[in-house]
Amino acid sequence: MRKIIKLFYKKLPGILKTKKAVLIFVIAVIGIFIATRGSADLSQIKTVPVQESSIKSNIIATGKVKALDESTVHFAVSGKVVWVGVKEGDYVKKWQAIASLDKEKYEIALRQTNQDVVAADAELAKVYDDISKASGAESFDNRIKRTAAEATKNKAYDEWLEAKRNLKDAVLLSPISGTVLDLDVLPGEEILATTAIAKIGDNKNLVFAAEVDETDISRVNEDQKTQIILDAFPEKTIDSEVKSIANQGTVTSTESTVFEVKFSLDPPEIIRLGMNGEADITIQSLDNVIVVPIEAVVDENQVWIKADGGYQKKDVDLGIESDLDVQIISGLETGQEVVITGFDQINKKSLIQKIIGIFSI
């Protein structure tokens, strides 16, 4: 390399070998470098053609398969469990007995309250008899005796009704027909009235239940078309629709408010309760409309188009949007090219380009 430089230097005219000429050359190179810096890197600017296509505005929500009718059951009274007549996976009919408590204390209470009713009834009959023997209008004292006896009789009767109900509630009945999904009790356990005993679900009528954020729930309506994909069968799409929307929201662990939306499900036998998946809710769908990639839109409602050897900014009216595209209602035509990357390079000019632009005005 040094030999080439020396050879080139020897062939230069003598006038160009002076220090002044070298200095001028170096200054010129630096000047050209500075003047040409800052020009646009056109390779970073990418465009795509404006075209007609179909577009779908949708909401994606995660959820799981649930029974349409589901109930968590518990005893209305406390006590010792002496019998459990079902196991997980068993099918039960509505009002079928599934477990029982020790009834002895409730049977004793029923007998005692029945005796109290008999005694209170006899006492009230005696008061009535005594009053009937008195002449004239009922005295104030007799009224007090009669009212007290009637109150005692009513109280005893109410306690008998409660004891009768408690004895009945010592047997747990299924409120719905369905399959025992969970069973959380064994014979011999002491349980409270608030203890959950079992969960029963109607697995013959399934729904897909998903949580939709409160910012999107206003766009969801019953009967909207939906496609469901379960994690267990990612290759299969289940056509569905919105069946119901919860009237009350719930707060998640991240402090966001969501609403449960249920979707109809007519599944094959292989689908089971608890399977996870996603619901793709179609909010609006249009065919043969002008669309561009979402990244083409800048400043909310403007795009850059390729025109006249450069790029121009245009205002557009936007329609619905999907995850990737947005509908253009007006402002663009098919065949035009819109910029999707390299916006910072548009109209970027070097110093010499700026100077030329000034003198060309």
C-alpha positions in Angstrom: 0.0 0.0 0.0 2.8 2.3 0.9 4.5 1.6 -2.5 1.2 2.6 -4.3 1.0 5.8 -2.3 4.6 6.7 -3.0 4.1 5.9 -6.7 1.0 8.1 -6.8 2.8 10.9 -5.0 5.8 10.8 -7.4 3.4 11.2 -10.4 1.7 14.3 -8.9 2.8 17.6 -10.4 5.3 19.5 -8.3 2.8 22.2 -7.5 0.5 19.7 -5.7 3.4 18.5 -3.6 3.7 21.7 -1.6 2.6 22.0 2.0 0.0 24.6 1.0 -1.6 22.3 -1.6 -1.7 19.4 0.9 -3.4 21.6 3.5 -5.9 22.8 0.9 -6.6 19.2 0.0 -7.2 18.2 3.6 -9.4 21.1 4.3 -11.5 20.3 1.2 -11.9 16.7 2.3 -13.0 17.7 5.7 -15.4 20.3 4.2 -17.0 17.7 1.9 -17.3 15.3 4.8 -19.1 17.9 7.0 -21.3 19.2 4.1 -22.5 15.7 3.2 -23.2 14.5 6.8 -26.8 14.2 7.9 -28.3 13.1 4.7 -31.2 10.6 4.8 -30.5 6.8 4.9 -33.0 5.8 2.3 -32.5 2.1 3.1 -34.2 2.6 6.4 -37.5 3.9 4.8 -39.8 1.0 3.9 -43.1 1.3 2.2 -46.1 -1.0 1.4 -48.8 -0.6 -1.2 -52.3 0.6 -0.1 -54.7 -2.2 -0.9 -58.3 -3.5 -0.4 -58.8 -6.3 2.0 -61.0 -7.7 4.8 -60.6 -6.5 8.3 -62.0 -7.6 11.7 -62.2 -5.6 14.9 -62.0 -8.1 17.8 -61.4 -8.6 21.5 -59.3 -11.5 22.8 -60.2 -12.9 26.3 -58.8 -15.8 28.2 -61.0 -18.2 30.1 -61.9 -21.8 30.8 -64.7 -24.4 30.2 -67.3 -24.3 33.0 -70.7 -25.9 33.6 -73.7 -23.8 32.7 -75.2 -24.7 36.1 -72.8 -25.1 39.0 -73.3 -25.1 42.7 -71.1 -25.3 45.8 -73.1 -27.0 48.5 -72.9 -27.0 52.3 -75.0 -28.0 55.3 -77.2 -25.4 56.8 -76.3 -26.8 60.3 -73.1 -27.9 62.0 -72.3 -31.4 63.4 -70.5 -34.7 62.8 -70.6 -36.2 59.3 -71.7 -39.8 59.6 -72.5 -40.7 55.9 -71.2 -39.6 52.5 -73.1 -41.2 49.6 -71.2 -40.0 46.6 -67.7 -39.7 45.3 -66.0 -37.3 42.7 -67.2 -38.0 39.2 -70.6 -39.4 40.3 -73.8 -38.1 38.6 -76.5 -37.0 41.0 -80.1 -36.0 40.4 -81.7 -32.9 41.8 -82.7 -33.2 45.5 -80.7 -36.5 45.8 -79.1 -37.0 49.3 -75.3 -36.8 49.1 -74.3 -36.7 52.8 -75.7 -36.7 56.4 -74.8 -35.5 59.8 -75.4 -37.2 63.2 -79.1 -36.6 63.8 -79.3 -37.5 67.5 -79.1 -34.0 68.9 -81.5 -32.6 66.4 -84.0 -35.5 67.1 -83.7 -34.7 70.9 -84.3 -31.0 70.2 -87.4 -31.8 68.2 -88.9 -34.0 70.9 -88.2 -31.4 73.6 -89.7 -28.5 71.6 -92.7 -30.7 70.8 -93.2 -31.3 74.5 -92.9 -27.5 75.1 -95.6 -26.9 72.6 -97.9 -29.4 74.3 -97.3 -27.8 77.7 -97.7 -24.3 76.4 -100.9 -25.3 74.6 -102.3 -26.8 77.9 -101.4 -23.7 79.8 -103.1 -21.5 77.2 -106.2 -23.7 77.3 -106.4 -23.3 81.1 -106.1 -19.4 80.8 -108.9 -19.4 78.3 -111.0 -21.5 80.6 -110.4 -19.2 83.6 -111.2 -16.1 81.6 -114.4 -17.6 80.3 -115.7 -18.1 83.9 -115.2 -14.4 84.7 -118.3 -12.2 84.3 -118.3 -9.0 82.3 -115.6 -7.6 80.0 -112.1 -9.0 80.1 -110.1 -7.4 82.9 -106.7 -5.9 82.5 -105.1 -8.7 84.6 -106.8 -11.4 82.5 -105.6 -9.7 79.3 -102.0 -9.8 80.5 -102.3 -13.5 81.5 -103.9 -14.4 78.1 -101.3 -12.4 76.1 -98.4 -14.0 78.0 -99.8 -17.5 77.5 -100.3 -16.9 73.8 -96.8 -15.6 73.4 -95.4 -18.6 75.3 -97.4 -20.9 73.0 -96.2 -19.1 69.8 -92.5 -19.1 71.0 -92.7 -22.8 71.7 -94.2 -23.5 68.3 -91.5 -21.4 66.5 -88.8 -23.3 68.3 -90.5 -26.6 67.3 -90.5 -25.4 63.6 -86.8 -24.5 63.9 -85.9 -27.9 65.4 -87.9 -29.7 62.7 -86.0 -27.7 60.0 -82.6 -28.4 61.6 -83.4 -32.1 61.6 -84.3 -32.0 58.0 -81.1 -29.9 57.2 -78.9 -32.6 58.8 -79.3 -34.4 55.4 -77.5 -32.6 52.5 -79.4 -32.6 49.2 -78.0 -31.7 45.7 -79.8 -28.5 44.5 -79.2 -29.4 40.8 -78.6 -32.4 38.6 -75.0 -32.9 37.6 -71.6 -34.4 38.3 -69.8 -34.2 41.6 -66.7 -32.1 40.6 -65.2 -31.7 44.0 -65.8 -33.5 47.3 -64.2 -32.1 50.5 -65.6 -34.1 53.3 -65.2 -37.6 54.9 -67.3 -39.5 57.5 -66.3 -38.6 61.0 -65.4 -35.0 60.4 -66.9 -32.2 62.5 -68.0 -29.4 60.1 -69.6 -26.0 60.4 -72.6 -24.7 58.5 -70.2 -22.6 56.4 -68.0 -25.5 55.4 -68.1 -26.2 51.6 -68.9 -29.9 51.1 -69.0 -30.4 47.4 -69.2 -28.7 44.0 -71.7 -30.0 41.6 -71.8 -29.0 37.9 -74.0 -29.9 34.9 -71.3 -31.2 32.6 -73.9 -32.0 29.9 -74.4 -28.2 29.3 -71.0 -26.5 29.1 -70.0 -22.9 28.5 -66.7 -21.1 28.0 -66.3 -18.4 30.6 -63.8 -15.6 30.0 -62.9 -12.3 31.7 -63.2 -9.1 29.7 -61.6 -5.9 30.9 -64.0 -3.0 31.8 -62.4 -0.9 29.1 -63.7 -3.3 26.4 -66.9 -4.6 28.0 -69.1 -1.8 26.4 -68.2 -3.2 23.0 -69.4 -6.7 23.8 -73.0 -7.7 23.2 -75.0 -10.9 23.3 -75.0 -13.1 20.2 -71.7 -11.6 18.8 -69.9 -14.2 16.8 -66.9 -15.7 18.6 -64.2 -18.3 17.9 -62.8 -20.4 20.8 -59.5 -22.2 20.8 -58.7 -24.4 23.7 -55.1 -25.0 24.8 -55.7 -28.8 24.7 -56.6 -28.6 21.0 -54.8 -25.6 19.5 -55.5 -26.8 16.0 -59.3 -26.8 16.4 -61.5 -23.7 16.3 -64.9 -23.8 17.9 -67.5 -21.5 16.5 -69.5 -19.8 19.3 -71.3 -16.7 20.3 -71.8 -14.5 23.4 -74.4 -16.1 25.6 -74.4 -13.8 28.7 -72.5 -10.8 30.2 -72.2 -10.4 34.0 -74.0 -7.4 35.5 -71.4 -7.0 38.2 -67.6 -6.8 37.8 -64.9 -8.4 39.9 -61.5 -7.0 40.9 -58.5 -9.1 39.9 -55.2 -9.6 41.8 -53.7 -6.8 39.6 -56.5 -4.4 40.8 -58.2 -4.3 37.4 -62.0 -4.7 37.0 -63.2 -7.5 34.7 -66.6 -8.8 33.7 -67.3 -12.5 33.2 -68.7 -13.3 29.7 -70.1 -16.7 28.9 -70.0 -18.2 25.4 -72.2 -21.1 24.1 -70.3 -24.3 23.7 -71.5 -27.4 21.8 -68.4 -29.5 22.3 -67.5 -33.1 21.5 -67.1 -35.6 24.3 -63.3 -35.0 24.6 -63.8 -31.4 26.0 -63.7 -31.4 29.8 -64.5 -29.0 32.6 -61.6 -26.7 33.5 -59.9 -26.7 30.1 -58.2 -23.3 29.4 -58.3 -21.3 26.2 -59.0 -18.0 24.4 -62.2 -16.4 23.0 -61.8 -14.3 19.9 -64.9 -12.0 19.9 -65.8 -10.4 16.6 -66.9 -6.8 17.3 -67.1 -5.7 13.6 -66.1 -7.2 10.3 -65.8 -5.5 6.9 -64.9 -6.9 3.4 -63.3 -5.1 0.4 -62.2 -1.9 2.3 -58.9 0.0 2.1 -56.5 -1.0 4.8 -52.9 -0.1 5.8 -50.7 -1.5 8.6 -51.3 0.1 11.9 -47.6 1.3 12.1 -48.3 3.4 9.0 -50.5 5.8 11.0 -48.7 8.7 12.8 -50.0 11.6 14.9 -53.3 9.7 15.3 -54.7 10.4 11.8 -51.9 11.0 9.3 -49.7 8.8 7.0 -46.6 9.4 4.9 -47.0 8.5 1.2 -44.4 8.2 -1.5 -44.9 10.9 -4.2 -43.0 13.1 -6.6 -39.7 11.4 -5.9 -40.1 12.1 -2.2 -42.6 11.7 0.7 -45.7 13.6 1.6 -47.8 13.6 4.8 -51.5 13.1 4.3 -54.6 13.4 6.6 -56.8 10.3 6.6 -60.1 9.2 8.2 -59.8 6.0 10.1 -62.3 3.2 10.6 -62.1 -0.1 12.5 -58.8 -1.7 13.4 -57.5 -5.2 14.0 -54.3 -6.3 15.7 -52.3 -5.6 12.5 -54.3 -3.3 10.2 -56.5 -0.2 10.2 -59.3 0.7 7.8 -58.9 4.0 5.8 -62.3 5.5 5.2 -60.9 8.4 3.1 -57.6 10.1 2.2 -55.9 7.2 0.4 -56.3 5.2 -2.8 -55.2 1.7 -3.8 -51.8 1.6 -5.4 -50.3 4.4 -3.3 -47.3 3.5 -1.2 -47.3 4.3 2.5 -44.3 4.4 4.8 -44.2 1.9 7.7 -40.6 2.4 8.9 -37.8 5.0 8.8 -40.0 8.1 9.6 -37.0 9.8 11.1 -35.2 9.7 7.8 -37.9 11.4 5.8 -36.9 15.0 4.8 -33.6 14.5 6.5 -31.0 16.7 4.6 -27.3 17.2 4.7 -25.7 20.7 5.0 -25.0 21.0 1.3 -28.6 19.9 0.4 -29.9 22.6 2.8 -27.7 25.2 1.1 -28.8 24.1 -2.4 -32.4 24.3 -1.2 -31.9 27.9 0.0 -30.5 29.0 -3.3 -33.2 27.2 -5.3 -36.0 29.2 -3.7 
